[in-house]
Amino acid sequence: MKGIPSAGVRNFALMGHTGSGKTSLLDVMLNILGTSDRVGSPDDKTSMADWTPEEQEHQISIFAKPFDGVYTAASGKQRRFVVTDTPGYADFIGQLTAAAEVADAALIVVDAISGIQVGTNRAWRVCEKRNLPRGIVITGLDKDDASFDKALAAIKAQWGDVRCVPVVLPTTDGKSEVDLLNTPADQIPADLADQIKAIRDHLIELAAETDDALMEKYFEGQELTADEFSDGLRKSVHDAHLIPVFAASAKTRVGVKETMDSISRLFPSPEDYPVKCADGHEVSTCENEPFAGLVWRSVNDPFVGQLSYVRVYRGTLKPNSEVMNVTKGEKERIGNLLFVNGKKQADCQEAKAGDIVAIPKLKNTYLNDTLCAIGEDISFKAIEFPSPVAAYAVAPKTKGDEDKIGVALQRAAAEDPSIRIERNKETHETILWGMGDMHLDVTLEHIKNRSKVDILHHTPKVAYKETITAIGEGHHKHKKQSGGRGQYGECYVRIFPSTEEEWFANKLVGGAIPGNFVPACQKGFVDGMQKGPLVGAEVVNVKVELYDGSYHDVDSSEVAFKIAGSRALHEAIEKAKPVLLEPIMTVKVMVPDEQMGDITGVLNTKRGRILGMGPEDGLQVITADVPQIEMMKFCSELRSITSGRGSFEMEFARYDPVPGNIAQKVIADAQKEKEDL
């Protein structure tokens, strides 16, 4: 591995829908690379790729995991393969996003029978957003009724007839494959000769289009040299003008080596098209330049401890060295470097551009941190992850485990950037946010397996707020005498509906309340707004006027006026026609055309207000404002309606009044809960 330069590295992410054969294909590739000594299978839990307890339990890929090995291509050239396996299930889109950001290309897996599915489209959109070069491999050709031609036709119809070009074709009997780029003309089956000639002519044209000089040569009828043809195809793949399509069967291994040969020839190396840093400048990949890399994943290994996965973009990283964490502005000492292949770990003597290595036990380095050689100040743009859309309220099953569960949750969030932990100060619940029910369930399983702590969960309470719709006045005299010095304070307040930032006005005249006690009154008003009269929620959008009161020369105190202010405000709120407010979310739902009517109907039943509809990336997008409480079960509902083909995003928009009939039920439930305490 050490002797292969960056020009020989092929760093790509393996993507596809759950069940497309992605993991099985990777297991065969790893065996060919020599990374594994036998071909594993996710079915019998021997897969080198899906090795975690959660993945074996659910029999799906859950985490993005890098693998590497050396491949000797048909040309005799050695290539270093850095392959990152990614989940196909929608809930784990965060892992896919991270892997795509540190890959130079993507290999999208399409099952010959199932064809293009929601996970396939999701992978394609991730590639399109990042302009990631990609190829497509059609798998499962050993299955009954599998048809390469049918799958290829669907791919061409979806993503372009001109640019989606087969370069590895199955023979008519399905027992072998023809590599169009490496098979000599005299070895091509006669029944495929015309088809392959037409494809090669098209590939020559695509290669010529990448350079004006080549285009002129092509129009003059001159043949491109082998190097010109190869370089042109690589440039065309990089620009996504050419999407090479391969054929392979993991079960029979037919076509896998041919696909790997084509990847070696067509996919870009780190040196071909260097990335740019956060300020837009191109980053050299030269191994003699100072080191620079990005932490794209952070994992707590049960044996090694904290592992920071780093994609090297520039220079050479070696063990027993010191680097600068530019993001934190702190130096970090590197002990050893590791190549991690599933459960297997091997020491790495040096890592160059294109490599992904794991660094154990860095003290203050986490996801999205840039690491550089000492004295360098380069920084890479942070990976942007989708916002979570599903939530559980969580609590320890065993009393006294609060601290343990807190540490476990924070560790989970540090490892998975699409997980978010928050403490809702209004509902007093700890909320675990994720990308869907499956994502949340797996996260809790992972915590239990690693931290040995059981966590209970339920649907979170909605953080309602209260406001007023009229003017109200309130008065309270706090007078208490119990021997010795007493307590005395009296406040008269008036409140108005208001959205102004300045919420308090001092309208006192004639020294009714001494100025030194006014701040205490304000504190009382703040306390009074923490729990409204309807459900005990925070009161917002009000303006408070303190217009009168009285005091006692001896018995008045800050505590007395704080109590008087709080209770006077409560009386004013009750007289000002209070109403309940609920959080409204702006929701963006992506569904196939045929489910448009079903989803708009569901959103309408959820009191949603449709804001717009239109096509985007081959799907229909519905944008609507929907009350948060109505979205609590939407993940599972959407999955059921669309058979997993739909997805959605949402973000907080505003608070709106709750309709009367619903407000009555919410208030009654809150009152009952209060009585039960």
C-alpha positions in Angstrom: 0.0 0.0 0.0 2.8 2.3 0.9 4.3 2.2 -2.6 1.2 3.2 -4.5 1.2 7.0 -5.2 -2.0 9.1 -5.0 -2.4 8.9 -8.8 -3.1 5.2 -8.3 -5.8 5.7 -5.6 -9.4 5.1 -6.5 -11.5 6.5 -3.6 -15.2 5.9 -4.1 -18.4 5.4 -2.1 -20.6 2.4 -2.7 -24.3 3.5 -2.8 -27.7 2.0 -3.5 -31.1 1.1 -2.2 -31.4 -1.4 0.7 -31.5 -4.9 -0.7 -29.9 -4.0 -4.0 -27.0 -6.3 -3.4 -24.5 -3.6 -2.4 -23.1 -5.3 0.6 -22.8 -8.7 -1.1 -20.9 -7.0 -4.0 -18.6 -5.3 -1.5 -17.8 -8.6 0.2 -16.7 -10.1 -3.1 -14.6 -7.0 -3.9 -12.9 -7.2 -0.5 -12.0 -10.8 -1.2 -10.6 -10.0 -4.6 -8.6 -7.1 -3.0 -7.2 -9.6 -0.4 -8.7 -7.6 2.4 -10.7 -10.7 3.5 -9.7 -14.3 3.1 -13.3 -15.5 2.4 -16.5 -14.0 0.9 -18.9 -13.2 3.7 -22.6 -12.7 3.5 -25.0 -10.5 5.4 -27.6 -13.4 5.4 -25.5 -15.5 7.7 -23.9 -12.6 9.6 -20.4 -13.2 8.2 -20.3 -10.1 6.0 -17.1 -8.1 6.5 -19.1 -4.9 5.7 -22.1 -5.3 8.0 -20.4 -6.5 11.1 -21.8 -4.4 14.0 -24.5 -5.9 16.2 -27.1 -3.5 15.0 -26.4 -4.2 11.3 -26.4 -8.0 11.9 -29.7 -7.7 13.9 -31.5 -5.7 11.2 -29.5 -7.2 8.2 -29.0 -3.7 6.6 -26.0 -1.4 6.4 -26.3 1.4 9.0 -22.9 3.0 9.3 -20.5 4.4 6.7 -17.4 2.3 6.8 -14.2 2.7 4.8 -12.3 -0.3 3.4 -9.1 -0.5 1.4 -6.9 -2.9 -0.5 -4.6 -3.2 -3.6 -6.0 -4.3 -6.9 -4.0 -5.5 -9.9 -5.9 -4.4 -13.0 -6.0 -6.3 -16.3 -3.5 -3.8 -17.6 -1.0 -5.0 -14.9 -1.1 -1.6 -13.1 -1.7 -1.6 -9.3 -4.5 0.5 -7.9 -5.2 1.3 -4.3 -9.0 1.0 -3.8 -10.5 3.0 -0.9 -14.2 2.0 -0.8 -16.7 3.5 1.7 -19.8 1.4 2.2 -22.9 3.4 2.8 -26.4 2.7 4.1 -29.3 2.5 1.6 -32.1 3.0 4.2 -33.5 6.5 4.2 -33.1 7.0 7.9 -29.3 6.8 7.7 -28.9 9.6 5.0 -26.4 11.4 7.3 -23.9 8.5 6.9 -24.4 8.6 3.1 -23.9 12.4 3.1 -20.6 12.2 5.0 -19.2 9.4 2.8 -20.1 11.3 -0.4 -18.2 14.4 0.9 -14.9 12.6 1.2 -15.1 10.3 -1.9 -13.8 11.2 -5.3 -16.5 9.2 -7.1 -19.5 6.9 -6.4 -20.6 3.5 -7.6 -24.4 3.2 -7.5 -25.8 -0.3 -7.3 -29.0 -1.1 -9.1 -30.7 -4.5 -8.7 -31.6 -6.0 -12.1 -35.1 -7.0 -11.0 -36.1 -4.2 -8.6 -34.5 -1.5 -10.8 -34.3 2.1 -9.7 -35.8 2.5 -6.2 -36.1 5.3 -3.7 -32.6 4.6 -2.3 -31.2 4.7 -5.8 -32.7 8.1 -6.4 -31.5 9.3 -3.1 -28.0 8.3 -3.8 -28.2 10.0 -7.2 -29.4 13.3 -5.7 -26.5 13.3 -3.2 -24.1 12.8 -6.2 -25.8 15.5 -8.2 -25.7 18.0 -5.3 -21.9 17.5 -5.0 -21.2 17.0 -8.7 -19.7 13.7 -7.8 -18.4 11.5 -10.7 -20.2 8.2 -10.7 -20.8 4.8 -12.3 -23.7 2.4 -12.1 -23.4 -1.4 -11.6 -26.4 -3.6 -12.4 -26.4 -6.6 -10.0 -28.4 -9.8 -9.4 -28.1 -11.0 -13.0 -28.0 -14.6 -11.8 -31.6 -14.3 -10.6 -34.5 -15.7 -12.5 -36.2 -13.2 -14.8 -33.3 -10.7 -14.3 -32.7 -8.6 -17.4 -29.7 -6.4 -18.0 -31.3 -4.8 -21.0 -34.5 -3.9 -19.1 -32.5 -2.4 -16.2 -30.3 -0.5 -18.6 -33.3 0.9 -20.4 -34.8 2.2 -17.2 -31.5 3.8 -16.2 -31.2 5.5 -19.6 -34.8 6.7 -19.4 -34.2 8.2 -15.9 -30.8 9.7 -16.2 -30.0 10.1 -19.9 -29.6 7.9 -22.9 -26.5 9.7 -24.2 -24.4 9.7 -21.0 -25.4 6.3 -19.4 -23.3 4.0 -21.5 -22.6 0.3 -20.7 -18.9 -0.6 -20.6 -19.3 -4.1 -19.1 -21.9 -6.2 -20.9 -23.1 -9.7 -20.0 -22.8 -12.3 -22.7 -26.0 -13.8 -24.2 -25.7 -16.9 -22.1 -25.1 -14.8 -19.0 -22.1 -16.9 -18.0 -19.4 -14.2 -18.6 -19.0 -10.5 -19.2 -17.4 -8.4 -21.9 -15.2 -5.5 -20.9 -15.6 -3.1 -23.8 -12.5 -1.1 -22.8 -10.1 -4.1 -22.4 -11.4 -7.0 -24.6 -9.6 -7.2 -28.0 -11.8 -7.1 -31.1 -11.0 -10.7 -32.0 -12.3 -11.9 -28.7 -15.7 -10.2 -28.8 -18.6 -12.6 -29.2 -20.0 -12.4 -32.7 -23.6 -11.8 -31.5 -22.5 -8.7 -29.6 -20.1 -7.3 -32.2 -22.5 -4.8 -33.8 -23.7 -3.5 -30.4 -20.3 -3.2 -29.0 -19.0 -1.3 -32.1 -21.8 1.2 -31.7 -21.0 1.7 -28.0 -17.3 2.1 -28.7 -18.0 4.7 -31.4 -20.1 6.6 -28.9 -17.4 6.4 -26.2 -14.8 7.7 -28.7 -17.1 10.7 -29.4 -17.6 11.4 -25.7 -13.8 11.2 -25.1 -13.2 13.6 -28.0 -15.7 16.1 -26.7 -13.5 16.7 -23.6 -10.8 18.6 -25.5 -10.9 20.9 -28.5 -7.8 19.3 -30.1 -9.3 15.9 -29.7 -12.5 17.1 -31.2 -10.7 18.5 -34.2 -8.8 15.2 -34.7 -12.1 13.3 -34.4 -13.8 15.4 -37.0 -10.9 14.9 -39.4 -11.4 11.2 -39.2 -8.2 10.5 -37.3 -8.1 7.8 -34.6 -7.5 8.8 -31.0 -4.4 7.2 -29.4 -5.0 4.8 -26.5 -3.9 7.4 -24.0 -6.0 10.1 -25.6 -9.1 7.8 -25.5 -8.4 6.8 -21.9 -7.7 10.3 -20.7 -10.8 11.6 -22.5 -13.1 9.0 -21.0 -11.8 9.8 -17.5 -12.4 13.5 -18.0 -15.9 12.7 -19.3 -16.6 10.6 -16.3 -15.4 13.4 -14.0 -17.7 15.9 -15.7 -20.6 13.4 -15.5 -21.0 13.6 -19.3 -20.3 9.8 -19.1 -22.0 7.6 -16.6 -20.4 4.1 -17.2 -22.7 1.2 -16.6 -21.3 -2.2 -15.5 -22.8 -5.6 -15.0 -21.9 -7.9 -12.2 -23.2 -10.8 -10.0 -21.9 -11.1 -6.5 -23.2 -14.7 -6.2 -21.4 -16.0 -9.2 -18.6 -13.3 -9.2 -19.2 -12.9 -12.9 -18.4 -9.3 -14.0 -16.9 -8.2 -10.6 -13.3 -8.1 -11.8 -14.3 -6.5 -15.1 -16.2 -3.8 -13.1 -13.1 -3.2 -10.9 -10.9 -3.0 -14.0 -13.2 -0.3 -15.4 -13.2 1.6 -12.1 -9.4 1.5 -12.2 -9.4 3.0 -15.7 -12.3 5.4 -15.5 -12.7 6.7 -12.0 -10.6 9.8 -11.1 -7.7 9.8 -8.8 -7.1 12.5 -6.1 -4.5 14.0 -8.4 -6.8 14.4 -11.4 -9.1 17.0 -9.9 -8.0 18.4 -6.6 -10.6 19.7 -4.1 -10.9 23.2 -2.9 -10.5 24.5 0.7 -13.1 26.6 2.5 -11.9 29.9 1.0 -12.2 28.4 -2.6 -8.5 27.9 -3.3 -7.4 24.6 -5.0 -5.6 22.2 -2.7 -2.5 20.5 -4.1 -2.4 16.7 -3.6 1.4 16.5 -3.8 2.8 14.2 -1.2 5.7 16.6 -0.5 3.3 19.4 0.4 2.4 20.0 4.1 -0.3 17.6 5.3 -4.0 18.6 5.3 -7.1 16.5 6.0 -10.7 16.5 7.3 -12.3 14.5 10.1 -15.5 13.2 8.5 -16.5 10.6 11.1 -15.9 10.0 14.8 -16.4 6.6 16.4 -15.9 5.3 19.9 -14.3 1.9 19.4 -14.9 -0.6 22.4 -11.2 -1.7 22.3 -9.2 1.3 21.0 -11.4 4.2 22.3 -12.1 7.3 20.3 -11.3 6.9 16.6 -11.2 10.0 14.3 -11.6 9.0 10.6 -9.5 11.4 8.4 -9.6 11.9 4.6 -6.2 13.0 3.6 -6.3 15.7 0.9 -2.7 17.0 0.8 0.7 15.9 1.7 1.7 12.8 3.8 0.5 12.0 7.3 2.8 9.7 9.4 2.6 8.1 12.9 4.3 9.7 15.9 3.8 13.2 14.6 2.2 16.5 15.7 -0.5 18.3 13.8 -2.6 21.4 14.2 -6.4 21.2 14.7 -7.1 24.4 12.7 -10.8 24.4 13.7 -10.0 24.3 17.4 -6.7 26.2 17.2 -4.9 23.4 19.2 -2.1 21.0 18.6 -2.8 17.3 18.6 -0.2 14.5 19.1 -0.7 11.5 16.7 0.5 8.2 18.0 -0.3 5.5 15.4 -2.4 5.5 12.3 -4.8 2.7 11.4 -6.4 1.3 8.3 -9.8 0.0 9.5 -11.5 -2.8 7.5 -14.5 -3.8 9.4 -13.3 -5.5 12.6 -9.8 -5.7 11.3 -7.3 -3.0 12.0 -3.8 -2.6 10.6 -1.0 -0.1 11.3 -0.5 2.5 8.6 3.0 3.8 8.1 1.9 6.8 6.0 -1.2 8.1 4.4 -1.4 10.2 1.3 -4.0 12.1 -0.7 -7.1 9.9 -1.2 -6.4 7.8 1.8 -8.8 7.4 4.7 -7.2 6.5 8.0 -8.3 6.3 11.6 -6.4 8.2 14.3 -6.9 6.9 17.9 -7.4 8.9 21.0 -7.1 12.5 19.8 -7.9 14.8 22.8 -10.0 17.5 21.3 -10.7 16.6 17.7 -14.2 15.8 16.4 -16.3 15.6 13.3 -15.7 18.4 10.7 -12.4 19.5 12.3 -9.6 20.3 9.8 -6.1 18.9 10.7 -3.0 20.3 9.2 0.8 20.3 9.5 2.1 22.6 12.1 2.4 26.2 10.8 -0.4 25.7 8.1 -3.7 27.5 8.2 -5.7 25.7 5.6 -9.4 24.8 6.4 -12.0 22.6 4.7 -15.7 23.4 4.5 -17.7 21.6 7.1 -20.0 18.8 5.9 -23.6 19.9 6.0 -26.0 17.3 7.3 -29.8 17.1 6.9 -31.9 18.3 9.8 -33.6 15.6 11.9 -37.3 15.1 11.5 -38.4 12.5 14.1 -38.1 12.6 17.9 -38.4 10.5 21.0 -38.6 11.8 24.5 -36.1 9.6 26.4 -35.4 8.8 30.1 -33.4 6.2 32.0 -35.3 3.0 32.8 -33.4 2.7 36.1 -33.5 5.6 38.5 -30.1 7.0 39.1 -28.9 6.4 35.6 -29.4 10.0 34.6 -25.7 10.9 34.4 -24.9 7.6 32.5 -27.7 8.2 29.9 -26.5 11.8 29.5 -23.0 10.7 28.6 -24.3 7.9 26.3 -26.6 10.3 24.4 -23.9 12.9 23.9 -21.5 10.3 22.7 -24.1 9.0 20.2 -24.7 12.6 18.9 -20.9 13.1 18.5 -20.6 10.0 16.4 -23.7 10.5 14.3 -24.2 14.1 13.1 -27.8 13.5 12.1 -28.6 12.8 15.7 -29.4 15.8 17.9 -29.9 15.9 21.7 -31.8 18.7 23.4 -33.3 19.4 26.8 -36.7 21.1 26.3 -36.9 23.6 29.1 -40.7 24.0 28.6 -41.7 20.3 28.7 -38.7 19.3 30.9 -38.0 16.3 28.6 -34.8 15.1 27.0 -35.4 14.9 23.3 -33.6 12.6 20.9 -33.9 13.8 17.4 -33.1 11.6 14.3 -34.0 11.0 10.7 -36.8 8.5 11.4 -38.2 5.8 13.7 -35.6 3.2 12.5 -32.8 5.7 13.1 -33.9 6.4 16.6 -34.5 2.8 17.5 -31.1 1.7 16.2 -29.4 4.6 18.1 -31.0 3.4 21.3 -29.9 -0.2 20.5 -26.4 1.0 19.9 -26.4 2.9 23.2 -27.6 -0.2 25.1 -25.1 -2.5 23.4 -22.2 -0.2 24.2 -23.1 1.6 27.4 -25.2 -1.1 29.0 -28.0 1.3 29.9 -31.7 0.9 29.2 -33.6 3.9 27.9 -37.3 4.4 27.9 -38.9 6.5 25.1 -42.3 8.0 24.2 -43.7 10.6 21.9 -42.5 14.0 23.0 -44.8 16.6 24.5 -45.5 19.6 22.3 -44.0 22.8 23.7 -47.1 25.0 23.6 -47.0 28.7 24.4 -49.7 31.1 25.6 -50.5 34.6 24.7 -53.4 37.2 25.1 -55.9 38.6 22.7 -57.2 41.6 24.7 -56.1 44.2 27.3 -56.2 43.0 30.9 -55.5 44.5 34.3 -54.3 42.9 37.5 -53.6 43.8 41.1 -52.1 42.1 44.0 -51.1 43.3 47.5 -48.6 41.0 49.2 -48.9 41.6 52.9 -47.6 39.2 55.5 -47.0 39.8 59.3 -45.6 37.0 61.4 -43.7 38.7 64.2 -40.8 40.9 63.6 -40.4 42.5 60.2 -43.2 41.8 57.8 -43.5 41.7 54.0 -45.4 44.3 52.0 -45.6 45.1 48.3 -48.5 46.1 46.1 -48.6 46.2 42.2 -51.1 47.3 39.6 -50.4 46.1 36.1 -51.9 46.4 32.7 -51.0 44.1 29.8 -51.5 44.4 26.0 -50.9 42.0 23.0 -47.6 43.1 21.5 -44.7 41.7 19.5 -42.3 44.5 20.4 -38.9 43.6 21.7 -39.3 46.1 24.6 -41.9 44.3 26.7 -41.9 46.4 29.9 -43.0 49.9 30.5 -42.7 51.9 33.8 -45.8 54.1 34.1 -45.5 54.8 37.8 -46.1 58.4 38.9 -45.6 60.2 42.2 -43.3 57.5 43.7 -46.0 55.0 44.3 -43.3 52.3 44.3 -39.7 53.4 45.0 -37.4 53.0 42.0 -35.2 50.5 43.7 -38.1 48.0 43.9 -39.1 48.3 40.2 -36.5 45.7 39.1 -38.0 43.3 41.6 -41.4 43.9 40.1 -39.9 43.1 36.7 -38.5 39.8 38.0 -41.9 38.9 39.2 -43.4 39.6 35.8 -40.7 37.4 34.2 -41.6 34.6 36.7 -45.3 35.1 36.0 -44.8 34.7 32.3 -43.1 31.3 32.7 -46.4 29.5 33.4 -49.6 30.7 31.8 -53.1 30.0 33.2 -54.2 27.5 30.4 -51.6 24.7 30.4 -48.7 26.2 32.4 -46.8 27.2 29.2 -44.6 30.2 28.7 -46.6 33.4 27.9 -45.3 35.4 24.9 -46.1 38.5 22.8 -47.3 40.7 25.7 -46.4 44.1 26.9 -46.6 44.8 30.6 -47.2 48.2 32.2 -46.6 48.8 35.9 -48.8 51.9 36.6 -49.5 52.0 40.3 -48.8 50.4 43.7 -47.8 51.1 47.2 -45.1 50.3 49.7 -44.2 50.3 53.4 -41.2 52.1 54.8 -40.2 49.2 56.9 -41.8 46.0 55.6 -41.3 46.4 51.8 -38.6 44.3 50.3 -37.6 43.0 46.9 -39.1 39.5 47.6 -42.4 41.1 48.5 -42.6 43.1 45.2 -41.4 40.1 43.2 -44.4 38.1 44.6 -46.8 40.9 44.1 -45.7 41.5 40.5 -46.0 37.8 39.6 -49.5 37.4 41.0 -50.8 40.7 39.6 -49.6 39.6 36.2 -51.4 36.3 36.5 -54.6 38.1 37.2 -54.1 40.4 34.3 -53.4 37.5 31.9 -56.6 35.7 33.0 -58.6 38.8 32.2 -56.9 39.4 28.8 -58.6 36.4 27.0 -55.6 34.1 26.9 -55.2 31.6 24.0 -53.0 28.6 23.4 -50.3 28.7 20.7 -48.8 25.7 19.0 -45.5 25.4 16.9 -46.0 25.3 13.2 -43.5 23.5 11.0 -42.7 24.2 7.3 -42.7 20.7 5.8 -41.2 19.7 2.4 -42.4 16.3 1.3 -40.8 14.5 -1.7 -42.9 11.8 -3.3 -43.4 10.0 -6.6 -46.1 11.4 -8.9 -48.6 8.7 -8.2 -48.6 9.5 -4.5 -49.2 13.2 -4.8 -53.0 13.0 -4.1 -52.6 10.7 -1.2 -50.0 12.9 0.6 -51.9 16.1 0.0 -54.9 14.5 1.4 -53.0 13.3 4.5 -51.5 16.8 5.0 -55.0 18.3 4.8 -56.3 16.0 7.5 -53.4 17.1 9.6 -54.6 20.7 9.5 -51.8 21.4 7.0 -51.9 24.5 4.7 -50.4 23.7 1.2 -47.9 26.4 0.2 -46.8 25.0 -3.2 -46.2 21.9 -5.4 -43.8 21.2 -8.2 -41.3 18.7 -9.7 -37.7 18.3 -8.4 -35.1 15.6 -9.2 -37.7 13.3 -10.7 -40.1 13.6 -7.7 -43.0 15.8 -6.8 -42.3 18.2 -3.9 -45.2 19.4 -1.7 -44.5 22.3 0.7 -46.9 22.9 3.5 -47.2 24.5 7.0 -48.3 21.8 9.5 -48.8 21.9 13.3 -45.9 20.1 15.0 -48.2 17.8 17.0 -49.6 16.4 13.7 -46.1 15.5 12.4 -45.2 13.1 15.3 -46.1 9.9 13.4 -45.6 11.2 9.8 -42.4 9.2 9.3 -44.1 5.9 9.5 -47.2 7.1 7.7 -45.2 8.4 4.8 -43.2 5.2 4.6 -46.4 3.1 4.6 -48.1 5.2 1.9 -45.2 5.5 -0.5 -43.6 2.0 0.3 -40.5 3.8 1.4 -40.2 6.0 -1.7 -41.1 9.3 0.0 -39.0 11.5 2.3 -39.5 14.8 4.0 -37.7 17.7 5.7 -39.1 20.1 8.2 -38.1 23.2 10.1 -39.8 25.4 12.7 -41.7 28.3 11.2 -43.7 30.1 13.9 -46.4 29.8 16.6 -50.1 30.0 15.7 -53.3 29.9 17.8 -54.7 26.4 18.4 -58.3 25.9 17.1 -60.8 26.1 19.9 -62.0 22.5 20.0 -58.4 21.2 20.0 -57.3 23.8 22.6 -60.1 22.6 24.9 -58.8 19.0 24.8 -55.2 20.1 25.3 -56.1 22.2 28.3 -58.2 19.4 29.8 -55.4 16.9 29.4 -53.0 19.4 31.0 -55.3 19.9 33.9 -55.8 16.1 34.4 -52.0 15.6 34.3 -51.6 18.3 37.0 -54.2 16.7 39.2 -52.5 13.3 38.9 -49.2 14.6 40.1 
